[in-house]
Structures are given as structure tokens and as C-alpha cells.
């Protein structure tokens, strides 16, 4: 507990110093992080990087104005300089009646988010795990020719938040993960595949499953051919559905709504999706890769129901946007690091699983496309929700997956897409902090040749 005590003392010192220099409200956020990245190629370590960072972000408020500064120097002199800079910056900002800090009082969820086994495992063991993924993939099929990246990653963090209203909180968290990207080839045909597994528990990582899944994804697409333009059911596998879900994440923040940059503005209490669609953000999710007892402002994290059976019921808030709307923060004041102020963002963000097994979901499709890959999702407009993307996948004919196809495009609007969902699978999967089960859209136009 020695380091925790030192950081908590530094945060309390920063708040006290800022108050003594004239701040009406003050908040100190200190994070100490460590991250390991190992990349293997052809059974050899290509890169290995260990990065550590520690610093203080200090926010002050005077007469509705906010000032911020950060420093990696936690000595009394460094803290005093940070306070002086934050107060100087405060004078340069406009007054806002909603600038405030959260008060203490609510309890924090008890979470199991630190695994000593991650630190106890040797670097050699972590290298072997990445090598093993590569071996499994190559053994799956001789057509697996190129391993683009076989990677292991882990990190741990110690986060402290103290403010002048009496809030004082600290937590320690860690995570680990493996990732494999590869290419399979047959003649002139090359197809890529990938898989990942991120977890809070080192011993739950499954390199064999990741290796096999990445190879299978690539091999199943060999021999794919274009198809003609058609109207058909579209089934999105979990990774693809998660990508589409990402298009609405920013639009569900109160910050985007208040700035008129959300396609959900003014729609609270209205149907915005099919009644099969329930979207949740849960910063306290058991096993969630970014779960934490509190957000970047010290507000307890919680499960927030955003869309319930198609109806928009809530936006995500930090303390500022909540004050502006006259509601409570949802615990979504997220920070990338100590170098920035808390923005409104998602935590563990996902589409709730349905009850239908995937096999049954596919069996009901007479004519459709099982989409396994999307190209160009970054070109979608997050404000309007419009998208036009290239897709590849597997043809569904009379309830059976028949052959791989490519060279198609899907276009439309994300609101229309989620309104067209007629079945949601029971296979919720997370890819980092976002997740979705398999999703079926009743009908879409698939542009082909």
C-alpha cells in the first residue's frame, strides 16, 4: 500500500495547494500506468516494449471558470507549479454556470479488476503464449502462409482522484490480452483472418482458441467470388455488429446531444430501433475490460440502460453535462490519461444478447448474406449515421451457409439498420470494451456486380 499512500498524499497536497492559492474548487487526478507489448513474427520476438507513465492532472474552478494543467513532477515544487499554471489558465476561460465537481457520498461498486498473476507471469511465458498462437494457426491448415502479427499485451494502472468537496478515492486495475492477424493463400487468392482475447484474468486467456479462430476466418474465405446485386437478409457476425454499434456510441453521449452533433438529439422517450435492440453501457460490468469503481471524476460507475427494446431512455453524462441537463452523472467522465480533462465517453458498451441460437438464426434465412468483414467503416458519418461500406462474407441459401463471397457493398443509415433488426443471437462477444451478439437485419440491398 506504500505507493497508494504516496499518490493519495500527492493528490491531497495538490488540492490543498490550489485552494491556498485562490481556487474555489480543485480536483487532482493522478494515474500511474505500466504497459507491456510483445509482437512475435515467425517464432521470433520482433518488438517488445515496456512503457511506464505517471503524472498529475489538476483542475481548478473560480467564479465558474475552469483551468487545467498537468505535470509528471509530483514533488512539492512540481505540484506548486501545476497549481500556479492551472490558476493562470483559469483566467483565460469563459465562465460557465455548469462547471462543478462531484461531491462524495455514494459508495463504489466492489470489483475484482486486479490480477496478480499478470505481474507474476514471466516475460518468457508471455512470449511463449504468442508463439503458441502462431503454431496453432499454422497447424490448422497448410494454406495459412503469413503471420502478420502474433501479439501479447498487458497493463496495470493505479488511479487516484481527490477534490476539495471531500471526495477521495483510489483503485488499482490490470488487464491482459492476445491478438493474432494472419493471411491464408491458395493460388493467387489471399485472404486475411484475425482473432483476439482480452481479459482481466491472465489464466483465462486462450491462445489455442485465438490461433484456431484466426486461421479459420482466413481459410473459410478462400475461393470467394462476387455476387449480383440483390435484396436479402443480412446477418452480422459479432465483430462486424460491434463495428456498426460503434457508430452510435458517441451519439449517445449528452455532450454530443448538447452540441447538436447527435442523431439521437430530441429523441429521448422515442423508438429509435427495433424492439429486439437493447444497448447498455456498464462501467462496473463483472469482467469488463475497462471496468473501474469510479470514473475520471471520482463518480461511481454503473450500468446505464441507453436503448431498451428500441426506445431511447438515457444519455451518458459526466458532471458538467449532468449539471447542464439537471440530472445526475452516469459515471461516464472518461480520461485518456492525466494529461486531459474528463470527457463524456463509453465504458463497457454493448448490445444485449437475445435468446436465439446462431444456428437457428441462420436456419431461418432463405436468401441472405452472413457478413464477416467490413471495409471502410471509418468513412461512416457519426453525426448523420450515413454509411457506405464494402463487405465480404458467406452466402446463406435455404438456411445453409454455402460459399464465400466478396466485392459487395452495403449502404444506408445506422438508424435504419438498427430499426431493421429482426433477431438477435445469444452469443454476446466482447472485442476489448465493446461487444455484440450476432445480429440479423430482415432485408437490405446488397450491391454486387
BELNORPE-V767706 format. One record per pair of residues at least 24 apart in sequence whose ideal C-beta (glycine too) atoms are under 6 Angstrom apart, sorted by the first residue. I is the first residue (numbers start at 1). J is the second residue. D is the distance in whole Angstrom. If there is no record, write none. Layout:
i=I j=J d=D
i=I j=J d=D
//
This chain:
i=4 j=170 d=6
i=7 j=160 d=5
i=8 j=160 d=6
i=8 j=170 d=6
i=10 j=74 d=4
i=11 j=160 d=5
i=11 j=162 d=4
i=12 j=162 d=5
i=13 j=79 d=6
i=14 j=56 d=6
i=14 j=58 d=5
i=14 j=79 d=5
i=15 j=162 d=5
i=15 j=164 d=5
i=17 j=79 d=6
i=17 j=80 d=6
i=17 j=83 d=5
i=18 j=60 d=5
i=18 j=83 d=4
i=19 j=164 d=6
i=21 j=83 d=5
i=21 j=87 d=6
i=23 j=60 d=4
i=24 j=61 d=6
i=24 j=62 d=5
i=25 j=61 d=4
i=25 j=101 d=5
i=25 j=164 d=5
i=26 j=60 d=5
i=26 j=164 d=5
i=27 j=59 d=4
i=27 j=101 d=5
i=27 j=163 d=4
i=28 j=58 d=6
i=28 j=162 d=5
i=29 j=57 d=4
i=29 j=161 d=5
i=29 j=338 d=6
i=30 j=56 d=5
i=30 j=160 d=4
i=31 j=159 d=5
i=31 j=338 d=5
i=32 j=158 d=4
i=33 j=157 d=5
i=34 j=156 d=5
i=35 j=155 d=4
i=36 j=154 d=5
i=37 j=153 d=5
i=38 j=126 d=6
i=38 j=127 d=6
i=38 j=130 d=6
i=38 j=152 d=5
i=39 j=149 d=6
i=39 j=151 d=5
i=40 j=130 d=4
i=40 j=131 d=6
i=40 j=150 d=4
i=41 j=147 d=6
i=43 j=131 d=6
i=55 j=338 d=4
i=56 j=338 d=6
i=57 j=338 d=4
i=58 j=82 d=5
i=58 j=86 d=5
i=60 j=86 d=5
i=60 j=87 d=6
i=60 j=90 d=5
i=61 j=99 d=5
i=62 j=90 d=5
i=63 j=95 d=6
i=64 j=95 d=4
i=64 j=96 d=5
i=64 j=97 d=6
i=64 j=99 d=6
i=65 j=90 d=5
i=65 j=93 d=5
i=65 j=95 d=5
i=66 j=93 d=6
i=66 j=99 d=5
i=68 j=341 d=5
i=70 j=338 d=6
i=70 j=339 d=5
i=98 j=320 d=5
i=98 j=323 d=4
i=98 j=324 d=5
i=100 j=323 d=6
i=101 j=163 d=5
i=101 j=165 d=6
i=102 j=297 d=5
i=102 j=298 d=6
i=102 j=299 d=5
i=102 j=319 d=5
i=103 j=165 d=5
i=104 j=166 d=5
i=104 j=167 d=4
i=106 j=300 d=5
i=108 j=293 d=4
i=108 j=294 d=6
i=108 j=300 d=5
i=109 j=284 d=4
i=109 j=293 d=6
i=111 j=291 d=6
i=111 j=293 d=6
i=113 j=173 d=4
i=113 j=200 d=6
i=113 j=291 d=6
i=114 j=172 d=5
i=114 j=173 d=6
i=114 j=174 d=5
i=115 j=174 d=6
i=115 j=200 d=6
i=115 j=201 d=5
i=115 j=202 d=6
i=117 j=202 d=4
i=117 j=203 d=6
i=118 j=154 d=5
i=118 j=174 d=5
i=118 j=176 d=5
i=118 j=202 d=5
i=121 j=202 d=6
i=126 j=152 d=5
i=129 j=207 d=5
i=132 j=207 d=5
i=133 j=180 d=5
i=133 j=207 d=4
i=133 j=210 d=5
i=133 j=211 d=4
i=136 j=208 d=5
i=136 j=211 d=3
i=136 j=212 d=6
i=137 j=182 d=6
i=137 j=211 d=4
i=137 j=214 d=6
i=137 j=215 d=4
i=140 j=212 d=6
i=140 j=215 d=4
i=141 j=215 d=6
i=141 j=219 d=5
i=143 j=184 d=5
i=143 j=186 d=5
i=143 j=219 d=6
i=144 j=182 d=6
i=144 j=184 d=5
i=144 j=215 d=5
i=145 j=185 d=5
i=146 j=183 d=4
i=147 j=182 d=5
i=148 j=181 d=4
i=148 j=182 d=6
i=149 j=181 d=5
i=150 j=180 d=5
i=151 j=179 d=5
i=152 j=178 d=5
i=153 j=177 d=5
i=161 j=298 d=4
i=167 j=298 d=5
i=169 j=294 d=5
i=169 j=298 d=5
i=171 j=293 d=5
i=173 j=292 d=6
i=175 j=200 d=6
i=175 j=289 d=6
i=176 j=202 d=5
i=178 j=205 d=6
i=178 j=207 d=6
i=178 j=210 d=6
i=180 j=210 d=5
i=180 j=214 d=4
i=182 j=214 d=5
i=182 j=218 d=6
i=184 j=218 d=4
i=184 j=219 d=5
i=184 j=222 d=6
i=186 j=222 d=5
i=189 j=222 d=6
i=191 j=218 d=5
i=191 j=221 d=4
i=191 j=222 d=5
i=192 j=218 d=6
i=193 j=217 d=3
i=193 j=218 d=3
i=198 j=289 d=5
i=198 j=432 d=6
i=200 j=287 d=6
i=221 j=404 d=5
i=224 j=404 d=4
i=224 j=405 d=6
i=224 j=406 d=4
i=226 j=407 d=4
i=226 j=448 d=6
i=226 j=449 d=5
i=227 j=405 d=5
i=227 j=448 d=5
i=228 j=448 d=5
i=229 j=447 d=5
i=229 j=448 d=5
i=230 j=446 d=5
i=231 j=443 d=6
i=231 j=445 d=5
i=232 j=367 d=5
i=232 j=368 d=5
i=232 j=369 d=6
i=232 j=446 d=6
i=233 j=365 d=5
i=233 j=368 d=4
i=234 j=369 d=5
i=234 j=441 d=5
i=234 j=444 d=5
i=235 j=368 d=6
i=235 j=370 d=5
i=235 j=440 d=5
i=236 j=371 d=5
i=236 j=439 d=5
i=237 j=372 d=5
i=237 j=438 d=6
i=238 j=429 d=4
i=238 j=436 d=5
i=238 j=437 d=6
i=238 j=438 d=6
i=239 j=431 d=6
i=240 j=371 d=5
i=240 j=374 d=5
i=241 j=436 d=4
i=241 j=439 d=4
i=242 j=431 d=5
i=242 j=434 d=5
i=242 j=435 d=6
i=242 j=436 d=4
i=243 j=374 d=6
i=243 j=377 d=5
i=245 j=351 d=6
i=245 j=436 d=5
i=247 j=380 d=6
i=247 j=382 d=6
i=247 j=414 d=5
i=248 j=414 d=6
i=249 j=346 d=5
i=249 j=349 d=6
i=250 j=382 d=5
i=252 j=306 d=5
i=252 j=315 d=6
i=252 j=316 d=6
i=253 j=316 d=5
i=253 j=344 d=4
i=254 j=315 d=4
i=254 j=317 d=5
i=254 j=321 d=4
i=255 j=321 d=5
i=255 j=344 d=4
i=257 j=315 d=6
i=261 j=383 d=5
i=263 j=385 d=5
i=264 j=312 d=6
i=267 j=312 d=5
i=268 j=312 d=5
i=270 j=312 d=6
i=271 j=310 d=5
i=271 j=311 d=6
i=272 j=312 d=5
i=273 j=307 d=6
i=273 j=310 d=4
i=273 j=418 d=4
i=273 j=419 d=6
i=274 j=310 d=5
i=274 j=419 d=6
i=274 j=421 d=4
i=275 j=309 d=5
i=275 j=310 d=4
i=276 j=421 d=5
i=276 j=424 d=5
i=277 j=307 d=6
i=277 j=310 d=5
i=277 j=418 d=5
i=277 j=421 d=5
i=278 j=308 d=5
i=278 j=309 d=6
i=278 j=352 d=4
i=279 j=306 d=5
i=279 j=307 d=4
i=279 j=351 d=6
i=280 j=305 d=6
i=280 j=350 d=6
i=280 j=352 d=6
i=281 j=346 d=5
i=281 j=347 d=6
i=281 j=349 d=5
i=282 j=348 d=5
i=283 j=331 d=5
i=283 j=347 d=4
i=285 j=348 d=4
i=288 j=348 d=4
i=289 j=432 d=6
i=289 j=433 d=5
i=290 j=347 d=5
i=290 j=348 d=6
i=290 j=433 d=4
i=295 j=331 d=5
i=295 j=333 d=4
i=296 j=333 d=5
i=296 j=334 d=6
i=296 j=335 d=4
i=296 j=342 d=4
i=297 j=333 d=4
i=297 j=342 d=5
i=299 j=329 d=5
i=299 j=331 d=5
i=300 j=331 d=6
i=301 j=331 d=4
i=302 j=331 d=5
i=304 j=330 d=5
i=316 j=344 d=6
i=318 j=342 d=5
i=318 j=344 d=5
i=348 j=433 d=5
i=349 j=434 d=5
i=350 j=435 d=4
i=351 j=436 d=4
i=353 j=426 d=5
i=353 j=428 d=4
i=353 j=437 d=5
i=354 j=424 d=3
i=354 j=425 d=6
i=354 j=426 d=6
i=355 j=426 d=6
i=356 j=423 d=5
i=356 j=425 d=6
i=357 j=426 d=6
i=358 j=425 d=5
i=358 j=427 d=5
i=358 j=438 d=5
i=361 j=423 d=5
i=361 j=425 d=5
i=361 j=440 d=6
i=362 j=396 d=6
i=363 j=399 d=4
i=365 j=396 d=5
i=366 j=398 d=6
i=368 j=396 d=4
i=369 j=393 d=5
i=369 j=446 d=6
i=370 j=394 d=4
i=370 j=396 d=6
i=385 j=413 d=5
i=385 j=414 d=4
i=385 j=415 d=5
i=386 j=413 d=5
i=408 j=446 d=5
i=408 j=448 d=5
i=409 j=447 d=4
//
